[in-house]
Amino acid sequence: MVVHPSAAQRSRDPRARRCPVALVLAGLLITACAGCAAPDAQAGDAVPEVTSAPIPVDVTSPESAVRSYLERISFAYRVLDSSVASSTVTIAESVRVDAYVQLNAMEGRGLDQRVEELAITSVSREETSAIVTAREEWAYRYFSLETLKYLSEVLTASYETTYTLVLEDGAWLVDRVDARPLGEIR
């Protein structure tokens, strides 16, 4: 079982230390971008301002933990700050989320995404672990960190997903995600 670190342990973790440039960039993005743009928004449109933080985290059941995870990673990818998702993931999954945040930052882009439809198809729960399968429909688009303008029209993607969760200190946390695309992903 993966041990979820305490706040004190996380503060000593080198991954928890962010470079000042990344913090400034995340701060700018928080004030300069928002949730996924309206479907009629075009490539080149400015990214709207963030008007709210993600919904409160609910990790009391595997199903609610998956929903919170999806909300938190979407916000993390938008503001390029993987710590936003830390209350919904194990260390192993936080490394994967952070790797994608860093990749997008290095490529000079952010990701604005939202789940259009989430259908949980099964839940298999044991004492300290669970498997949740789902079918997901997403809307997404990338934006330029330099210009804060969208790089494309709104794109869509569908997946069949399997979430592996573990129960740590009374919280259901996403430990691994396996996603199978149900079509072309651009």
C-alpha positions, 0 to 999 in steps of 0.5 A: 500500500502506498503511504500518503505523506503528511503535510510535513513530509510533503514540505520536505519532498523536492517535488513540492518545491516549485521554482519562482517562475512556475509560481509566477506563471501559475499566479498569472494564469489563475487571474488570466484564464478560466474554465473551458470556453464556450463552444462557439469560441474560436482559435485565437480568442482570449482565454477568459478570467478564472471566476472560481476555484474547483468544487470542494474535494469529496473523497468519502467514496470511490465514486466521489473521489473520481469526480473530485479528481477529474475536477482537480486535475482539470483545474491543475492543467489550466493553472499549471499547478499540480498541487491543486490535485494533491488531496485527490491522488497518491504520490504515484499519481501526483507524479503523473499529473505533475509530469503532464503539467510540466510538459505543457509548461515546457511546450508553452501551453496550458490545457483548458478541459472539462468533463461533458459526461461522466458515466460510472459503469462499475465499482468494485470495492474492497476494504482498502482499495477500489476499482471504478470504471467509467465512460467519459466525454471531454471538451478541451483546448490548449492555450498559449502561455505567451499570448493567453489565446486559444490555439484551437477550436474546442475539441472533444474526446471519449474514453473508457477509463479504469481508476484504481483507488486506495483508502488512506487515512479515511480518504479514497485517493486515485492511485492509477488511471488507465484510459482507452480512447474511443476514437481519434485524440488530437 
